[in-house]
Amino acid sequence: MKKLIWNGLLALTLVAGYGCDSNPKASTETSASDNASGSGETSTASTDTAGTAAVDTTMNETPTSTPANDFMLTAASGGMLEVTLGKMAQEKGSNADVKAFGQKMIEDHGKANAELKTLAASKNVTLPVKLLAEHQKHVDEMTKMSGADFDKHYISMMVTDHQKDVAEFEKASKMEDPDVKAFATKTLPVLKSHLELAEKTNGKVAAK
């Protein structure tokens, strides 16, 4: 009888022990699964947050330039180039027509430069006080020339330069900025007359 009771108690102990061993294991597996799931959600949330921050930063960037501002900066340097080369034509040129053309550049572009400076100031745009690199290279190249060589190079360059100027001012005359548009529209006929005169003078110089 005692042996039966002992065996019964032993059996109950084994069953209880088996039950205790299995529950922690299941609990551990569930906890690991939950933690893995939680980590995945946290990682996704972090990625989403980073992505949103990146978008917000891009959206909040302030443009450093606008078509109107870029036009004024380029036009200012171009205008200074015309005046600088016009003065060089007076000193280095030998052809009377070339000298006369250079003088006209000094007068007309000097006036346009002053108007552009006033326009830029009204819009808090600081214009360059030195030539842009693309314009300075012309001055550097022509400094070494004089006489007939200067005449031919200068007036030929003036034809090409004013063709470019006319195209740029025509584009600017269609811009949304009303002030820049008005300036470009007003100056455009003057540039076209310069181009026509440059072509005629170039024909005379090339024929000699």
Disulfide bonds with the S-S distance in Angstrom:
none
